[in-house]
Structure formats: structure tokens, C-alpha cells
Amino acid sequence: MSVNDSSDLAPPNSFDLPRRLRRLADLAYNLWWTWNSDADRTFRFLDPELWEATYHNPVRLLRSIERERLMAATKDRYYLDFYDNVIQAYDSYMAGGENTWFARHHPEHLKQPIAYFSTEFGLHETLPIYAGGLGVLSGDYLKEASDLGMPLVSIGFLYTQGYFAQRITEDGWQEANYHTLSFSDLPVHPVHDERGETLTVSVDLPGREISACLWRVQIGRVALYLLDTNIESNQPSDRGLSARLYTSDMELRISQEILLGLGGVRALRALGYNPAVWHMNEGHSAFSTIERARELTAGGCTFQEALEKVKTSTVFTTHTSVPAGQDEFPLWLIDKYFQPYYSQLNLNRQEFIDLAFNQQHWGDTFSMIVLALRMSEQRNGVSELHGHVARKMWSHLWPGKSIDAVPIQYITNGIHIGTWIARRLKHLCSRYMDPDWLERLDEPEIWDGIERIPDKDLWEVRRHLKRKLIAYMRERVRLQWTTAKVQPVQVVASGVLLDPYALTIGFARRFATYKRANLLLRDPKRLLELINRPGMPVQVIFAGKAHPADEPGKLLIQEVYRQVKRPEFGGRLVFLEDYDMNLARYLIQGVDVWLNTPRRPNEASGTSGQKAAINGVLNFSVLDGWWLEGYNGRNGWAIGKDQDYEDSEAQDNADAESLYQILEEQIIPLYYDRSADDLPSEWLGWTKESIRSLAPHFNMRRMAKEYFSAMYLPALPES
């Protein structure tokens, strides 16, 4: 059997399971369960308290649960029927590759794998190998590739310490805590070669060789292979190379990206893959193109021939509009790490540097984005506006071309609906929409059925989701109070006084300065009057992390937190620490309005508002990223105008005024306007229009199909 044979999906470790429930092991080790709500309940029903205590980790749950609980389940007819139905659905899904969209529409390409590289993957809180939106998008993409039957294989890192856990001090300062992951408690499979030995790949770093073993994560039908340097053959200092993502140490960063790029290509070769298309999700993996060119020159090609072959089969997606999001290395560091490569590619030093040369105010650099752009034929931004911004940013790489002629397309980001839609809302849609709506998520006409949902039923679900959010926040506060020795003011700041029936606004994202988390706080007196209107209270929930090395971002958190603590706000401003995928689900499902305030045009796309929209939450955002395409005047609100500013202070003042005015004159009155049957009928009309107009376009199914038709097909060799 080939080492990459995906039919070998047996869990690598055994559980002490009764024979009747032995298939729980299969579910635990395939993340298919994370986007199938009934599947996750097969674990929750066994021991709800343990399910929460293990942070929704089925591997840990099955290792920890008492045998008596399992035996009791084997005698529960209701549970066994439920379990059997889930297993049947899982088996049908895994065996149904021949009936997928891809198999029906592109059968000639089924044996042409697509390699997908990303430095982070946000699949579930169980596996904390993501920092934010880029990783969550990557995770959603793998899930949709599985649903569509796309022949995708992916490469990333299994970070020993994951991303950091955030703690906010009483003064509002962010502290970063790291915890070493126990791989035996994660849904990961160690990869072995045909001799049954641990499969490793190696790359050369200055003065030594470093090796990485491989772990496999199964996401439905798609395999994700993760590199891990914590093995005995490496020097102690190198064993921690894959410990954390987004280190600020330049030498660690370039070493990681060499391992991801060069090591990722070598891993796929060792696994037996020969990808027809190579997709780099952001520039972190751009060194993969260097390794592929080296393979070709070693086989007798000139570098120019190798370059053309690499380019034609390479897709590059850029996600950033701001300099801080670009990886650039000083030239001396490139010399230190890549000098042996110059001759292997039949290039001199300057020719190699020219592949990615970029000038910054602090000196000449080797830019990973420039390398990715120059070594790919298919390139795209992640929204219509971002496509324009990217063409303008990198137009100097195509001298003589107008900005509009720069060969960078756009494909607007979307979300994996199965992952993010609330279970109760999904069931409500299934009652009133066409029976096959889950198979036709990207068809606009299918979403017209949302109008058939009675206002009363939709409002009951929305109120349920808000109560669920408030209950979750209060339980978090209780645990903090009993275990973390927090101060009373921190308890209030964490949401213990929130009203489950008041208009609730959510703001949750990475705390980078351009995202302007403090825009709502620009006029505290006006905000105070706004949230304390008699009979029309408003409450605001903030959440998000700043990178541990981002001092301005941490200061922004502190500024927000100090406002949150002010007693005159009456506990109606809240900051929730340690934002992750679990907390995100509660927020995007439970708030009424999703606020987004980036300084345009710095938001490449954003997807949190899309997740909120699918759950009936209305967007209130700057016309940047995806919202510029999504806003139609009846499905949410726009902050400011469809224009850019030269003066950021003037932009902030204008946007803040727009924000306050729309809240005061439109959003708050609309929410509290009740009909004779005590329903906010007009608000619910906006809610339905939001779902109807946004869901069919801003979903991962449309996005993945578009990537295949617009980016992968042109890169595939003729069959």
C-alpha cells in the first residue's frame, strides 16, 4: 500500500470502547464531525460535563471517560439509534467520492492532485494551530474541498505550543501564555513509511541538517500533513523550530519558512504525491517554488526552463494590504541560508536575489510576496477591492503595464457554512427551505426560501442564540472567579451584567491598529448616552488578540479594556479574553449586530461578518473588503462612504461620526420597534434580506469552485 493511501484511516491509538461503540474512534480521528452537528452530539451525550472539560476534544473524552458511562450508552436505545444514524451518514460521506461535484463535473482531473500550502489551519479549537482569519479560511477551504470531492492534499505545521492563550490583567495588559500540546490527545496520525518507520524529511540550515516528522489530520476526504521538528535526531535548539507560529525572531522565521517550503515539497514527494497544481496560501510557503525549480535544474533543465514549468503550475493567493503582513528578509540572511542554492539553480547571487528583490525604508529586502508573485502564473487577491489594491501595490513588478492590466485577479473569500451555521437555525432552514438546500448553497434562488420562515420562528431562534451566548459568558466568568483569582471589576468586564434581551453589538478580530477597535470609543460621552437610552439599552462585546510582539496592538487592547471597566458604562461594555474558534461561534451566532471598522482600504477581505450573516446577524461595517461587494442598502449598514482618504485623522473623524449617527438614528430604533405581536418585524425583514443576499455568494462552496475554474484549470496540464 502506498504511504499516501487515504483508505488507511484507522485511528493510530486504541480506546477502551465497547464493541457496540467502537466506531466512535473513527469519528474522533476524522474532523468531519466538526461540521456535522449531530456527529458532535454523539460525544456530548456520553458525558456533557466531560465534553466541556475536555474543550470539545473527542480524543481526550474517549481516553478519559468512565467505562460505566460507555456501558450505559450501549443500553440506551435512543442513543444507539442516534449513533447508528451518524455512523451511517459518515460512512456514506466517506464512500461517496464518486458522487461529489468534482467527480461529476471534472472526472478527468481526479488523479491530478492539488497541493495546498498554508502556515496555519483553523479547523477546530481542539487543534490550536491557527492564529486568526488566514488559518480559519484555510481550514474552511479544506472542509469544502472534502465536500466537493476536490483532490486536495495540504501541508502545514503541527505547532508544539499552538498559538498563545491570552490573559488580560486588571490594568488591561495582554499576557501571552503557552502550553505544550499533548499529541496523544489530538486527532492526529503519525505517518510511517512502507517499512513502518517514522517518515521524516530533512532540509539544510547553516551548519547543520534539520529533520521533521509528519503527522496526518483527516478532514473528511482530505488529508492535511503537518511538519514537526520535535524529534530526537535534531539539536535541542532545533527541536523547538515548529513550536510556535509567527515568531518575531528573523532567523527562526526564515528557518520555519524554509522547512515549510522546501520541506513541504520533499514531504509530498516522500508521501508519493506528484501534484499537478501547487497553491500557496499567502507568501510564507514561497520557498516551495525554489525547491521545485532546484528539482528541475538537477534533472537537466536550465533555470529559465525550470522557472517556466514552476510558474505554469503555481497559484498564489495574497491576503494582505498592509506592510506588516508581508514577510521580508534582509539580504545578508538570504546569503546565510541560501548561498548553496545559487549554484544548484545555475544562478549567481544577484540573479537569485532579483527573484524577490524589494526596497523598504529600512533597506533592501528579499520579499516572500515578490517571490510568490514572480514564481506563479495564477495570482489573486481575496476581494474585488483587494484585487485592485494588490495590483496597485505590486504594479512595479510589471513595468509598462497599467494598474488594471497587472495580472492579479481576485476571488472573494467565503465561509464553510456547515461549520459556522447554528444547529437550531440550520434545522429551521431545513423545515422551510427546499429539501436539498444544503447541496445547493451557492445557488441564489435556493436562498429565496428564507422568506418562507415565519417571523416568530426566526425570532425565537435568534433569542435562543443570544441567551446561549450570555449563558456561556457567565459560565466563563464563574470559572474565572473560582480559579483565576480575578478582581471584581474584571468579572464585570467579562459580561456578568449583560442583558440577554438588549441590543448587542459584537466586535471580535485581531487587534491590529488599522482595524480601529477604538473607533466606537472615540467620543465616550456620546457612547455613554447611546448605550443608556431609556428603554433602548445597547451593549457591546469586544474580543481579540494582538500578536505578542505588536506593542501598538496590545496598547489598543489596554485602551479598550480601560473604557470597558468604567463604572458609568454599567457593565454594558465587555471584553472577552482568549478569543478562539469556540468563542467565535458563540459570538457570531449570538449578537445582533456585527461591527467592523478597518481603516479602508486595509481590510483585504475579512470573513467574520460572513459567519455572522449566515446566522441572521446584521453587518455594520466600513465599505472595505468583502462588505463593499455584499452591502445592498437593505441587508445591513455601511460606515462612511465608498471612498479613500489621504488624511487618516480626517478618515477616523468622518467614520466615527457616521458610526454614531447610524446607531442613533437607524439601528437602535429599528431593533426596538415592535409590532402588535411584539415582534421586531422590520428588523427581521432586514435579517432575512441579509441571509438571502449574502449566503449564496459569500460561502466556501462558491469560492472553492471559483478557485478551480479560474485558478487551477489554467494551471493543470492537458490530460
C-alpha positions in Angstrom: 0.0 0.0 0.0 1.3 3.5 -0.9 2.2 5.7 2.0 -0.4 8.3 0.9 -3.3 5.8 0.6 -6.1 7.7 2.2 -8.1 4.4 2.7 -5.9 3.7 5.7 -7.9 5.8 8.1 -7.8 3.6 11.2 -7.1 5.6 14.4 -3.5 5.2 15.4 -4.3 4.6 19.1 -6.9 2.4 20.7 -9.6 3.3 23.1 -11.2 1.1 25.7 -14.5 1.1 23.8 -17.3 -1.4 24.0 -17.6 -3.3 20.7 -21.0 -1.7 20.1 -19.5 1.8 20.1 -16.1 1.0 18.5 -16.8 3.4 15.6 -16.6 6.4 17.9 -12.8 6.1 17.3 -13.3 6.6 13.6 -15.3 9.7 14.3 -12.9 11.1 16.8 -10.0 10.9 14.3 -11.7 12.5 11.4 -12.7 16.1 11.7 -15.8 15.5 9.6 -17.5 15.6 13.0 -16.7 19.3 13.4 -19.1 20.4 10.7 -21.8 17.9 11.3 -23.7 18.9 14.4 -25.3 15.6 15.0 -21.9 13.9 15.0 -20.5 16.2 17.7 -23.6 15.3 19.8 -22.6 11.6 19.8 -19.7 12.6 22.0 -21.6 15.3 24.0 -24.4 12.9 25.0 -21.9 10.5 26.6 -20.8 12.9 29.3 -21.8 16.6 28.8 -19.6 17.9 31.6 -16.6 16.0 30.5 -17.2 17.2 26.9 -16.9 20.8 28.1 -14.0 20.0 30.4 -12.0 18.5 27.5 -12.8 21.5 25.4 -14.8 19.5 22.9 -12.0 17.1 22.2 -13.3 13.7 21.4 -9.9 12.0 21.6 -9.4 13.3 25.2 -13.0 12.5 26.0 -12.7 8.9 24.9 -9.4 8.5 26.8 -10.9 9.9 30.0 -14.5 8.8 30.1 -15.5 6.2 32.7 -16.3 2.7 31.4 -19.6 2.8 33.2 -20.7 5.7 31.1 -19.9 3.9 27.9 -21.7 0.7 29.0 -24.7 2.7 29.9 -24.8 4.2 26.4 -24.9 0.7 24.9 -28.2 0.1 26.8 -29.7 3.5 25.7 -31.9 2.8 22.7 -32.3 6.5 21.9 -28.5 7.0 21.9 -27.8 3.8 19.8 -30.3 4.9 17.2 -28.7 8.3 17.1 -25.2 6.8 17.0 -26.1 4.4 14.2 -27.6 7.2 12.1 -24.4 9.3 12.5 -22.1 6.4 11.6 -24.3 5.6 8.6 -24.0 9.3 7.4 -20.3 9.2 8.0 -19.8 6.0 6.0 -22.0 7.3 3.2 -20.0 10.5 3.1 -16.6 8.8 3.0 -17.7 6.3 0.4 -19.4 8.8 -1.7 -16.5 10.3 -3.6 -17.9 9.2 -7.0 -21.0 11.3 -6.4 -19.3 14.5 -5.5 -19.5 17.7 -7.5 -15.9 17.3 -8.6 -16.4 13.7 -9.8 -19.5 14.7 -11.7 -18.1 17.8 -13.4 -14.3 17.2 -13.7 -13.7 13.4 -13.6 -10.7 13.8 -16.0 -8.8 15.7 -13.2 -9.5 13.3 -10.3 -6.0 11.9 -10.5 -4.3 15.3 -10.6 -3.7 16.3 -7.0 -3.7 19.9 -5.9 -1.1 20.8 -3.2 -2.3 23.5 -0.8 0.3 25.1 1.5 -0.6 27.3 4.5 1.3 28.3 7.6 -1.8 27.9 9.7 -5.0 25.9 9.7 -8.1 26.8 11.8 -10.1 23.6 11.8 -11.4 23.5 15.4 -10.4 24.7 18.9 -9.3 21.1 19.6 -6.3 21.7 17.3 -4.9 25.2 18.1 -2.5 25.6 15.1 -4.0 28.8 13.9 -3.8 32.5 14.9 -6.7 34.1 13.1 -8.5 34.7 9.8 -5.9 33.2 7.5 -5.9 29.9 9.3 -9.7 29.7 9.7 -10.0 30.4 5.9 -7.5 27.6 5.2 -9.5 25.2 7.5 -12.8 26.1 5.9 -11.2 25.6 2.4 -10.1 22.0 3.3 -13.6 21.2 4.6 -15.2 22.4 1.4 -12.6 20.6 -0.8 -13.7 17.5 1.0 -17.4 18.2 0.5 -16.8 18.9 -3.2 -14.5 15.9 -3.7 -11.6 18.0 -4.9 -8.3 16.0 -5.0 -6.6 18.3 -2.5 -3.6 17.5 -0.2 -2.3 20.1 2.2 0.9 20.9 4.1 1.4 22.9 7.3 2.9 22.8 10.8 1.9 20.9 13.9 2.9 23.6 16.4 4.1 22.1 19.7 2.7 25.0 21.7 0.0 26.1 19.3 -0.9 29.8 19.4 -0.8 31.6 22.7 -3.5 31.7 25.3 -4.4 35.3 26.1 -4.9 36.7 29.6 -5.9 40.3 30.3 -4.6 41.8 33.6 -6.7 44.1 35.8 -4.9 47.0 34.0 -5.9 45.7 30.6 -2.4 44.5 29.5 -2.3 41.3 27.3 -0.2 38.5 28.7 0.7 35.5 26.4 0.8 32.1 27.9 2.0 29.0 26.0 1.0 25.4 26.8 2.7 22.4 25.2 0.3 20.2 23.3 -0.1 16.5 24.1 -0.2 15.0 20.6 -1.7 11.7 22.0 -4.8 13.8 22.9 -5.1 15.3 19.4 -6.8 13.9 16.3 -3.5 13.4 14.5 -2.0 10.3 13.0 1.8 9.7 12.9 2.9 9.0 9.4 5.1 5.9 8.7 6.9 4.8 5.7 6.4 1.4 4.0 8.7 -0.2 6.5 6.6 1.0 9.4 9.2 3.5 10.5 8.5 7.2 11.2 8.6 9.2 8.0 10.9 12.2 8.1 12.1 14.8 5.7 15.2 17.0 6.0 16.4 20.4 5.0 19.8 22.0 5.3 20.2 25.1 7.5 23.5 26.8 8.1 26.0 24.3 9.6 23.5 21.5 10.1 20.7 19.4 8.8 17.3 19.6 10.4 14.6 16.9 10.1 10.9 16.9 10.6 8.4 14.0 11.1 5.0 14.1 9.7 1.5 13.9 11.2 -1.7 13.5 9.3 -5.0 15.1 10.1 -8.0 13.8 8.3 -10.6 16.3 7.3 -13.4 14.3 5.7 -11.9 13.0 2.5 -8.9 15.5 2.5 -5.5 14.8 4.2 -3.5 17.5 5.9 0.1 16.7 6.6 1.8 18.6 9.4 5.6 19.0 9.9 7.1 18.6 13.4 10.7 19.2 14.3 10.4 18.0 17.9 12.3 14.7 17.3 15.4 13.3 18.9 17.7 13.5 15.8 17.6 17.3 15.9 19.7 19.5 18.1 17.9 20.8 21.2 17.7 24.3 19.8 16.1 23.0 16.6 13.5 20.8 18.2 11.6 23.9 19.1 11.6 25.3 15.5 8.0 24.3 14.9 6.9 25.2 18.5 5.1 28.5 17.8 3.6 30.2 14.8 4.5 33.8 13.8 7.7 34.2 15.8 9.2 37.6 15.5 12.8 36.2 15.5 14.0 36.6 11.9 16.3 33.6 11.9 13.6 31.4 13.4 11.1 32.8 10.9 13.2 32.1 7.8 14.1 28.6 9.2 10.3 27.9 9.6 9.6 29.1 6.1 12.4 27.1 4.6 11.1 24.0 6.3 7.5 24.7 5.1 8.6 25.4 1.6 11.5 23.1 0.9 10.4 20.5 3.5 6.8 20.6 2.4 7.7 19.8 -1.2 10.0 16.9 0.0 7.3 15.7 2.3 4.8 15.4 -0.6 7.4 13.6 -2.7 8.1 11.2 0.2 4.4 10.5 0.5 4.2 9.6 -3.2 2.4 12.7 -4.4 3.1 14.4 -7.7 0.9 17.5 -7.6 -0.4 18.9 -10.8 -1.1 22.3 -9.2 0.7 24.0 -6.3 -1.3 26.6 -4.3 0.5 28.9 -1.9 -2.0 30.5 0.5 0.0 33.6 1.4 3.7 34.0 0.9 5.0 32.0 3.8 5.5 28.9 1.7 7.1 30.7 -1.3 10.4 28.8 -0.9 8.5 25.8 -2.2 8.9 27.3 -5.7 12.7 27.4 -5.2 12.8 23.7 -4.2 10.7 22.7 -7.2 13.0 24.7 -9.5 16.0 23.0 -7.9 14.5 19.6 -8.7 14.1 20.6 -12.3 17.6 22.0 -12.7 19.0 18.9 -11.1 17.2 17.0 -13.8 18.9 18.9 -16.6 16.7 21.9 -17.1 18.1 25.4 -17.4 16.8 27.8 -14.7 14.7 29.6 -17.3 13.1 26.3 -18.3 12.6 25.4 -14.7 11.1 28.8 -13.9 8.5 28.5 -16.7 7.5 25.0 -15.6 7.1 26.1 -12.0 5.2 29.2 -12.9 2.6 27.5 -15.1 1.6 25.1 -12.3 1.6 27.5 -9.4 -1.2 29.5 -7.8 -0.6 32.3 -5.3 -3.2 34.0 -3.1 -2.2 37.1 -1.2 -4.2 38.2 1.8 -2.6 41.4 2.9 -2.9 45.1 2.1 -0.5 46.3 4.8 3.3 46.2 5.0 3.2 44.5 8.4 1.6 41.5 6.8 4.5 40.9 4.4 7.4 38.6 5.2 10.7 40.3 4.1 14.2 39.2 5.0 17.4 41.2 4.9 19.8 40.2 2.1 22.5 39.0 4.5 20.1 36.5 5.9 19.3 35.2 2.4 23.1 34.8 1.8 23.5 32.9 5.1 20.7 30.4 4.4 20.6 30.1 0.6 24.1 30.6 -0.7 24.4 26.8 -1.6 21.2 27.1 -3.6 22.6 29.8 -6.0 24.8 27.3 -7.9 22.3 24.5 -7.7 19.9 26.7 -9.6 22.6 27.8 -12.1 22.3 31.3 -10.8 24.7 33.8 -9.4 23.9 35.7 -6.2 22.4 38.7 -7.9 20.2 36.6 -10.1 18.8 34.8 -7.1 18.2 38.0 -5.1 16.5 39.5 -8.1 13.8 36.8 -7.9 12.4 38.6 -4.8 14.2 41.9 -4.5 12.2 44.7 -2.8 13.2 48.0 -1.3 11.9 49.1 2.1 12.7 52.3 4.0 15.0 50.2 6.3 16.9 48.6 3.4 16.9 46.2 0.6 15.0 43.0 1.2 14.1 39.6 -0.1 10.3 39.6 -0.2 8.3 36.4 0.1 5.3 38.0 -1.6 7.5 39.2 -4.5 9.0 35.7 -4.8 5.5 34.2 -4.8 4.3 36.7 -7.4 7.2 36.1 -9.7 7.2 32.3 -9.4 3.5 31.9 -10.1 1.3 32.3 -13.2 -2.1 32.5 -11.5 -2.3 35.1 -8.8 -5.2 36.6 -6.8 -6.4 38.9 -4.0 -9.3 38.0 -1.8 -11.9 40.6 -2.6 -12.7 42.9 -5.5 -11.2 45.9 -3.8 -8.2 44.0 -2.5 -7.5 42.8 -6.1 -7.3 46.5 -7.1 -5.1 47.3 -4.1 -2.8 44.4 -4.8 -2.4 45.4 -8.4 -1.5 48.9 -7.3 0.9 47.7 -4.6 2.8 45.4 -7.0 2.5 47.2 -10.3 6.2 48.0 -10.3 6.9 44.3 -10.9 5.2 44.7 -14.3 6.7 48.0 -15.6 4.9 49.4 -18.6 1.6 47.9 -17.7 -1.3 50.0 -16.4 -2.6 49.1 -12.9 -5.7 47.5 -14.3 -3.5 45.3 -16.6 -1.4 43.9 -13.7 -2.0 40.1 -13.8 -3.5 39.7 -10.3 -7.1 38.6 -10.2 -9.5 38.4 -7.3 -11.6 35.7 -5.7 -13.6 36.9 -2.8 -13.3 34.9 0.4 -16.2 32.8 1.7 -17.0 30.6 4.7 -17.8 27.0 5.2 -21.5 27.2 6.1 -21.7 23.7 7.7 -19.0 24.8 10.2 -20.5 28.2 11.2 -24.3 28.0 11.0 -26.0 27.4 14.3 -27.6 24.0 14.6 -31.0 25.3 15.5 -31.0 27.8 12.6 -29.9 25.0 10.3 -32.8 22.9 11.3 -35.2 25.8 10.9 -34.0 26.3 7.4 -34.4 22.6 6.7 -38.1 22.9 7.7 -39.0 25.8 5.4 -36.5 25.8 2.5 -36.1 23.3 -0.3 -35.1 19.8 0.9 -31.8 19.9 -1.0 -30.7 23.3 0.1 -27.5 22.1 1.8 -26.4 20.7 -1.6 -27.1 24.0 -3.4 -25.5 26.6 -1.1 -24.1 28.7 -3.9 -27.3 29.0 -5.9 -29.1 32.3 -5.2 -32.5 31.0 -5.9 -32.3 28.4 -3.2 -32.0 31.1 -0.6 -35.2 32.8 -1.7 -36.8 30.2 0.6 -35.7 32.1 3.6 -38.7 34.3 3.2 -41.0 31.3 4.0 -39.7 31.2 7.6 -42.3 32.7 9.9 -41.0 35.8 11.7 -42.0 34.3 15.0 -39.9 31.2 14.5 -36.9 33.1 13.3 -37.1 35.5 16.3 -37.3 32.6 18.7 -34.1 31.1 17.3 -32.3 34.5 17.4 -33.3 35.0 21.0 -32.3 31.4 21.9 -28.8 32.0 20.4 -28.4 35.3 22.3 -29.4 33.6 25.6 -26.9 30.8 24.8 -24.1 33.4 24.3 -24.9 35.2 27.6 -25.1 31.9 29.5 -21.7 30.8 28.1 -20.2 34.2 29.0 -21.5 33.9 32.6 -20.1 30.4 33.0 -16.7 31.6 31.8 -16.9 34.4 34.4 -17.8 31.9 37.1 -14.8 29.7 36.3 -12.5 32.7 36.2 -13.8 33.8 39.6 -13.3 30.4 41.2 -9.9 29.5 39.6 -8.0 32.5 38.3 -8.3 34.9 41.3 -9.6 37.8 39.1 -10.7 41.1 40.6 -14.4 42.0 40.8 -14.0 44.7 38.2 -12.7 42.0 35.8 -15.8 39.9 36.4 -18.0 42.8 35.4 -15.8 43.5 32.4 -16.3 39.9 31.3 -20.0 40.2 30.8 -21.7 39.1 34.0 -24.2 42.0 33.9 -25.2 41.6 30.3 -28.9 41.6 29.4 -30.0 38.7 27.1 -32.7 40.8 25.5 -30.8 44.1 24.9 -29.4 45.1 21.5 -26.0 43.5 21.4 -23.1 44.5 19.1 -20.1 42.3 18.6 -16.6 43.3 17.6 -14.1 40.4 17.6 -10.9 40.2 15.5 -7.2 40.6 15.6 -6.2 43.8 17.4 -4.1 45.4 14.7 -4.2 49.2 14.8 -5.6 49.6 11.3 -8.7 47.6 12.4 -9.5 50.6 14.8 -11.1 48.7 17.7 -11.3 52.0 19.5 -13.4 53.8 16.8 -16.6 53.2 18.7 -14.9 54.7 21.8 -13.8 57.9 20.1 -16.4 60.0 21.8 -17.0 58.3 25.2 -19.7 60.8 26.3 -21.7 60.2 23.2 -21.3 56.5 23.5 -22.4 56.7 27.1 -25.6 58.4 26.1 -26.1 56.0 23.3 -25.9 52.7 25.3 -28.0 54.0 28.2 -31.1 55.2 26.3 -34.2 54.7 28.4 -36.0 51.6 27.2 -33.4 51.0 24.4 -30.2 49.7 26.1 -27.2 48.8 23.9 -24.3 46.5 24.9 -21.0 45.9 23.1 -18.8 42.8 23.3 -15.1 43.1 22.3 -12.8 40.2 21.8 -9.5 39.6 20.1 -5.7 39.1 20.4 -2.7 41.2 19.4 0.4 39.5 18.3 2.7 39.1 21.3 5.3 41.4 19.5 2.8 44.0 18.5 3.1 46.7 21.2 0.7 49.1 19.5 -1.9 46.3 19.2 -1.5 45.5 22.9 -1.8 49.2 23.8 -5.1 49.3 21.8 -6.4 46.4 23.9 -5.5 48.2 27.0 -7.2 51.4 25.8 -10.4 49.4 25.1 -10.3 47.5 28.4 -9.9 50.6 30.4 -13.0 52.0 28.9 -14.8 48.7 29.5 -14.0 49.0 33.2 -15.5 52.4 33.7 -18.4 52.2 36.1 -20.6 54.7 34.3 -21.0 52.2 31.4 -22.8 49.9 33.8 -21.3 46.7 32.6 -22.6 47.2 29.1 -19.2 47.2 27.5 -17.4 43.8 27.7 -14.0 42.4 26.8 -13.7 38.6 26.4 -10.2 37.3 26.7 -8.7 34.4 24.7 -10.7 34.7 21.5 -10.6 31.4 19.6 -12.9 29.4 17.3 -15.1 28.2 20.2 -15.8 31.8 21.4 -16.2 32.9 17.9 -19.1 30.5 17.3 -21.0 31.9 20.3 -20.4 35.5 19.2 -21.2 35.3 15.5 -24.3 33.4 16.4 -25.5 35.3 19.4 -25.0 39.0 18.9 -27.5 41.2 16.9 -25.0 43.4 15.0 -21.5 42.6 13.8 -19.3 45.7 13.8 -16.2 46.1 11.6 -14.2 49.3 11.5 -11.0 48.9 9.5 -9.3 51.9 8.0 -10.1 51.4 4.4 -8.6 50.0 2.1 -6.5 47.9 4.6 -9.0 45.0 5.1 -8.2 42.5 2.4 -11.4 40.6 2.8 -12.5 39.5 6.3 -14.9 36.7 6.9 -16.2 37.1 10.4 -19.1 39.2 9.1 -20.0 36.5 6.7 -20.2 34.0 9.5 -22.4 36.4 11.4 -24.7 36.9 8.4 -25.4 33.2 7.9 -26.8 33.2 11.5 -29.1 36.2 11.0 -26.7 38.8 12.5 -26.7 42.2 10.6 -23.4 43.7 9.5 -22.4 47.2 10.3 -19.1 47.8 8.6 -16.8 50.1 6.7 -17.1 49.6 2.9 -13.9 47.6 2.7 -13.0 44.0 1.9 -16.0 41.7 1.2 -18.6 44.1 2.6 -18.1 46.5 -0.3 -19.5 43.7 -2.5 -22.1 42.4 -0.1 -23.8 45.6 1.1 -27.0 46.5 -0.8 -28.6 49.1 1.5 -31.2 46.7 2.9 -29.1 43.9 4.4 -27.0 45.9 7.0 -25.3 49.3 7.3 -22.3 51.0 5.8 -20.0 53.1 7.9 -18.7 56.1 6.0 -18.5 56.3 2.2 -17.2 54.4 -0.7 -14.0 56.4 -0.8 -10.4 56.5 0.3 -8.8 59.3 2.4 -5.3 60.7 2.3 -5.6 62.0 5.9 -6.2 59.2 8.3 -7.3 61.6 11.1 -10.0 63.0 8.8 -11.0 59.5 7.9 -11.3 58.4 11.5 -13.4 61.5 12.4 -15.7 61.0 9.4 -16.2 57.3 10.1 -16.8 57.8 13.8 -19.5 60.4 13.1 -21.1 58.1 10.6 -21.0 55.2 13.1 -22.6 57.2 15.9 -25.3 58.7 13.6 -26.4 55.4 12.1 -26.6 53.8 15.5 -28.6 56.6 17.0 -31.0 57.2 14.0 -31.3 53.8 12.3 -30.0 50.7 14.1 -31.3 51.2 17.7 -34.8 52.5 16.7 -35.2 49.6 14.2 -34.3 47.0 16.7 -36.7 48.2 19.4 -39.6 48.9 17.1 -42.2 46.2 17.9 -45.3 45.2 16.0 -48.6 44.4 17.7 -47.5 40.8 18.2 -44.3 42.1 20.0 -42.0 41.2 17.1 -39.4 43.4 15.5 -40.9 42.8 12.1 -38.9 45.3 10.1 -35.7 44.1 11.8 -36.5 40.6 10.9 -37.1 41.7 7.3 -33.6 43.0 7.2 -32.4 39.8 8.7 -34.0 37.7 6.0 -32.6 40.0 3.3 -29.2 39.7 4.8 -29.2 35.9 4.7 -30.9 35.8 1.3 -28.5 38.2 -0.4 -25.2 37.2 1.3 -25.3 33.5 1.9 -25.2 32.3 -1.7 -22.2 34.4 -2.7 -20.1 34.6 0.5 -19.7 30.9 1.1 -16.9 28.5 0.6 -18.6 26.4 -2.0 -18.8 29.3 -4.4 -15.2 30.2 -3.6 -13.7 26.7 -4.0 -15.5 26.2 -7.3 -14.2 29.6 -8.5 -10.6 28.7 -7.5 -10.9 25.6 -9.5 -12.3 27.2 -12.7 -10.3 30.4 -12.6 -7.0 29.4 -11.0 -6.5 25.6 -11.1 -7.9 24.7 -14.5 -5.5 27.1 -16.3 -2.6 25.6 -14.3 -3.5 22.0 -15.0 -1.6 20.1 -17.8 -3.8 19.0 -20.6 -5.0 15.5 -19.9 
